[in-house]
């Protein structure tokens, strides 16, 4: 599968059975053979996802609320020995 951005509105068949209209400006994930035709003919361009180097990015640290102290328990008298 290949992701392309259509440059021209074109019809194409992703499976050899049905025909879809692919609109200019839209991004589609297509089978390699159909996407390859669109690319070779200049009707689409490959949609590339840019990945930045995350090793240099400091992760955001959300501010956490102060923890709520647990309620104090009062000891209950033992029922043993009665």
BELZI-V507224 format. One record per residue. N is the residue number from 0. RES is the residue in one small letter. OMEGA is omega in radians with two decimals (999 if undefined). NEAR is the number of other C-alpha atoms within 12 Angstrom. D_LAST is the distance of its C-alpha to the last C-alpha in Angstrom with 2 decimals. Layout:
n	res	omega	near	d_last
N	RES	OMEGA	NEAR	D_LAST
N	RES	OMEGA	NEAR	D_LAST
//
This chain:
n	res	omega	near	d_last
0	x	3.14	15	78.06
1	x	3.13	24	79.55
2	x	-3.11	24	78.84
3	x	2.97	33	81.99
4	x	-3.10	28	83.00
5	x	3.08	30	85.91
6	x	-3.13	22	89.02
7	x	3.09	22	90.93
8	x	-3.07	19	89.82
9	x	2.98	25	90.45
10	x	3.10	19	89.75
11	x	-3.13	26	88.31
12	x	-3.13	20	86.67
13	x	-3.04	24	83.46
14	x	-3.13	14	83.44
15	x	-3.11	11	87.04
16	x	-3.12	8	86.13
17	x	-3.13	10	85.37
18	x	3.11	13	87.00
19	x	3.00	17	85.09
20	x	-3.14	16	86.51
21	x	-3.01	27	85.24
22	x	3.08	19	85.64
23	x	3.12	20	87.05
24	x	-3.13	17	84.45
25	x	3.12	21	81.51
26	x	-3.12	23	79.51
27	x	2.96	29	79.10
28	x	-3.01	24	77.59
29	x	2.98	27	80.31
30	x	-3.07	19	81.13
31	x	-3.08	20	83.01
32	x	3.13	19	86.33
33	x	3.10	29	86.44
34	x	3.12	33	85.14
35	x	3.09	23	87.73
36	x	-3.14	24	90.55
37	x	3.13	33	89.48
38	x	-3.10	24	89.33
39	x	-3.12	15	92.69
40	x	-3.14	15	94.46
41	x	-3.13	19	93.12
42	x	-3.11	26	91.33
43	x	3.02	31	87.92
44	x	-3.13	26	86.43
45	x	3.10	26	83.46
46	x	-3.10	21	80.29
47	x	3.10	13	78.81
48	x	3.12	11	75.32
49	x	3.11	7	75.37
50	x	3.11	7	72.57
51	x	3.13	8	72.11
52	x	-3.06	8	70.91
53	x	-3.13	9	67.23
54	x	-3.13	8	66.79
55	x	-3.09	7	68.33
56	x	3.09	8	66.27
57	x	-3.13	8	63.22
58	x	3.08	8	60.44
59	x	3.12	6	59.22
60	x	-3.12	6	55.79
61	x	3.09	6	54.18
62	x	3.13	7	52.34
63	x	3.10	7	48.64
64	x	3.09	7	46.50
65	x	-3.14	6	44.03
66	x	3.10	7	40.66
67	x	-3.14	8	38.06
68	x	3.12	8	35.07
69	x	3.12	6	31.78
70	x	-3.14	6	29.48
71	x	3.14	7	26.90
72	x	3.06	7	23.30
73	x	-3.11	6	20.69
74	x	3.09	6	17.47
75	x	-3.13	7	14.52
76	x	3.13	8	11.11
77	x	3.12	7	9.05
78	x	3.13	6	6.44
79	x	3.03	6	5.68
80	x	3.11	5	3.78
81	x	999	5	0.00
//
